[in-house]
C-alpha cells in the first residue's frame, strides 16, 4: 500500500446536514489512519447554524482542520484558502453535498496515481465517477468529456477537464501552477487548471473506480442568470489565455447566445457580460498552449469551440 497521504478539502456553505453526513461518511472509510493526512473543512461564511457539525468535530478521531472564512470567497478562493492547510501528497476536492461510495475509496485514489501513464504522460489529476445519490444513475453534467456517448463505458481515459467537486490532484503540482484562478468566483476553473497541468506535460484522467455520490436532484439545479454570466466570462477567459484565436471568438460568441437563452433574453445582462469580457481580457495575459499540449487535446477529442 502507498505511503503517500491524502488530504480531503471540503468547502461548505449553508448545508450543515449534508456536511455532517459527509464527515460521517469519511469516518467510515478504511485506511484513514495510514492514508489520511487531514480533512480541511472551510465554512465559506455560512449564515446557517453549524452547531451540529461543530459538536460532532469535538467527538471524532479524524484529523479535521475547521476553517471559518470571514466572507463568502466563492468556490475557487474558498479552495485556495483551504489549500493553505493541506499537507497530503494528494488533495481530494469534494462538494459538501456528497459522499464517497465504498470504504476503499482512499486506497483506490492512491492506486489511481501510482505509476499511471496516459498518452505518454504521468497523471496529475483524477476525475471521479459521479452518480446521483438518490438513484445511483450517472450524472452526465459531471462526466468529464462532452462526447459522453463514446466514453461513458470506459473505466479510465485521458481527458481535458474534470468534475470540480469530485476529483483528486497531486498537491504540489497544483501549488506549482499557482493554485486555482483567483479571478474566478464561480465556474470554469476546471478548464483553467487542466490546461495549466497539460501545459506542464501531465495528463488528466477519468477514474471510474472512485465514485462520488452527489445529493443533487437528477432534475439538476438550474444556475441563475448571474451564474451563466460568470461561466460565459470565465470560459472566454480560459480560451483567450490558452487557445488559438479562432476558439476565443467562437467561445465568446456561443456562450453569449447560451446566456441569452438561459437568462430568458436578459438584454441588459447580455451587454453587461460583453463589457465584463472586454474589461477582463484587457488585463489578461495570453499564454498560448504549445503544439504538444494542443496535440494532447486533439488526442483527447476535446471540444474547443465553446
N, C-alpha and C positions, 0 to 999 in steps of 0.2 A: 504493500500500500504506500502511496505517496506520502512524503513527509512535509509537503508544501501545504501551508494553511490557507483557509478560505475566510474572507470577511463577507458578511452579508449586510448590505446597505438598504434601508427602507426609509422612504420619505412619506410621512403620514400627514393627512390634512382632513380633519373633521370626520374621521371614520374610526372612532375608538373601538367599537365592537369588532370590526374586521381586523384591526391592528392586533387586538388581543388574541383573536383566533389564529392569526398568522404566527404570532410569537409562540403560542401553544403548539402549533404545527411544527415549528422549527425545533422546539424542545423534544419532539418525538423522533427526530432524525437519529440515525445511527452515526457513530464515529464523531460525535460533536467534541468529545474530549481530545481526540487525536487530530481532527481536521479543521475544527472551527477556531479561528483566531478571535473573532468577536462579531457581535451584531451591533451595527451602528444604526440607531433609530433616531431620525431627525423629525421632530414635531415642527412642521412648517407654519408656525404661528396660528395653530387651530383656534377656533372660537368654541369648539365643542369641549365637553368635560372629559378629560383623560384620566380621571382618578382611578378608574378600574384598571387601566394599563399601568399606571404608576404604582398602584398597590401590588399588582402581580410581579412587577420588577423587583419588589422587595423580597419576594419568596423564591425566585428562580435561581438555579445554579449556573444558568447560562451567562457567559460574559457579554453583558449588554452595556453599551455606552449610549445614554439617553441625552440627546442634544435638543435644546429648545431654541429655535430661531427667533430673533427679535422682530422679524417681519416676514410676510409671505415672500419667499425668494423665488417662487416658481420652481419648476421641476429641475432645470439644469443647474441653477445656482444653489438650490437646496442640496442637490447631489454633490456639487463642488464643495459645499460646506462639510458634508458628511465624509468626503474623501480625505479631509484633513485628519480624520481619526482612524482610518483603516490601517492595518498593519499586515494583512494577509498577502500572500503571493498572488492570489486571485481575489477579485471582488465580484460578488453576485449582487445584481440590482433587481429588486422585486417591488411590484406595486403593493400598496398596503391592503388591497382587497384580493389578495392572492394566497395560495398555499402551494407547497411542493408535493407532488404525488410520489409515494414510495419512500420508505425510510432510508434507502440507499442513495438518495439524491446527491449528497456531498461526495461520495465515492465516485459516482458517475461523472460528476463535473471535473474532478481531478483527472480521471481516466480520459475524458474528452480532450484534455490539453496535452497529456504526456506523449511526446514524440509524434504528435499529429502533424501531417502534411497534406495540404490540398493544393492542387495546381502548382506543385513545387514550392509552396510557401508554408512556413510554420503558422499555426493557428494563434491569433491574438485574442479572439473573442468567440464565444459560443452563444448562439441564439437558441433558446429553448422552444420546445413544442408547447403551444398554449391551447388548452381545452376550456370550454365553459364549465364552471364548477357544477352548475345545476343539471346539465345534460351530458357532459363528457364529450360533446361534439367539438370538432376543431374550430378554433376562432380564426377565420380566414384573414380578418383585419390585422392579426398579429403574426401572420405567416410571412417570413422574410424573403419572399420573392413574388413579384407581380404575376408571373406566369405560374400560378399555383397549380393549375391542372397538370402541368408537366412534372412538377417536383413534389407534389403533395404526398406521394407514396414513398419517397426516399427517406432512409434513416439518417443520412448525412450528406451534405453537399456544400460546396463553396458558394457564397453569396456576396451581396454588396451592401446590405444593411441588415438591421436586426430589430427584434422586439424590445422596445425601450424599457419595459418593466419586467422583462423575463430573460436575462442574459448574464453571462459571466465574462470578465475580461482580465487579462493579465494586468495587475495593478500598476506595476512600474511602467508598462508601455503606455497606459492611459495618462499617467503623470508626465511621461516624457513628451507626449504630443500636446501637452498643455491643458489636459482635462476637458471638461465639457465646455461648449461655446458659451461664453458669458453673456453675449447679446441676445441669446435665445431664451425668452421667458417661457414659451410653450411651443413644442412641436418641431420635428425635423432634425433634432440634434443627432439622431441615429445616423443620418446620412453624412453629416459633417465628421463625426467620429470615425465612421467606417472609411471614408475617403482618406482621412489622415493616416489611419493604420495601414490601408492598402498602399499608400504612397511610401510608407516606411518599409514595404516589402512583405507585409503579412497578409494572411487570409482571414476572412470572416466565415465562420462555419455554422450551419444549422445542425443541431444535435437533437434528434427526436427521442433519444433515450432519457433526456431530462425533461420532465413535464411540469409545467406550471398550470394550476387550476385557477381560473380567473372568475371572480364573482360578478363580473359584468353580465348584464342580461344578454341573451342571444339576439335580442332586438337591437342591442347596441345603445350607446349613449351618443346622441347627436350633438356634435360640437356647436357652440353658439357662433354667431356671425364674427365676433371678435377673435375667436379661436381659428376660424377659417382664414381670417386676415393674417394672424400670426403665421399659420402654415404656409400661406402664399408668400409672405415676406421671407420667411426662413428658407423655404425650398429654393426660391430665386437667389437668395444669398449664397446658398451652397453651390448652385450651378455656376453663378458668377465667379466664385472663388476658385473652383476646381476644374470646371468642364470647358470644352470649346464653346465659342460664341454662339453657334447655332443652337446649342442646348440651353443657353442662357435666355435667348429670345423666346424659344418655344416654351420653356418652363414658365416664364413670366406671363406670357400670353394665355397659355392653357389654364394656369391657376387663377388668372383674373376672371376667366369665364366660369371656372368652378366656383369662385367666390360669389359671383352674381347669382348663380343658380342656387347655391346653398344658403345664401343670405336673403333669398326671396326678392332679388332685384334691388338691393340696397345701393343706390347710385352714389350717395354721399360717402359710404364706406368704400365703394369702388375707387373713387378719386382719392380718398384718403390713403387707400392701400398703395396706389401708384406713387403718390407723393412720398410715402414712407419708404418705398423701394428705392426711389432715386436718392433720397437722403441717406439711406443705409449704404448703398453702393458707392456713393462718393467717398465714404470713409472706410471702405473695404478694399484690401489689397488682393489683387488676383494672384493665385498660386496654382497655375495650370498643372494638372497631373501629367506625369511622364508617360511616354509611349508604353512602357512596361505596365504601368497602372491601368491605362486605358485598354490595353490588351487583356488584362485580368478582368476588367468589367465586361469586355466583349465575350470572354470565355464563360463568364457567369450568366451571360444573356441578360445583362442589366437593362432595365428600362430607363433611358436617359432623357427622353424628350419632354417629360413633365413629371 
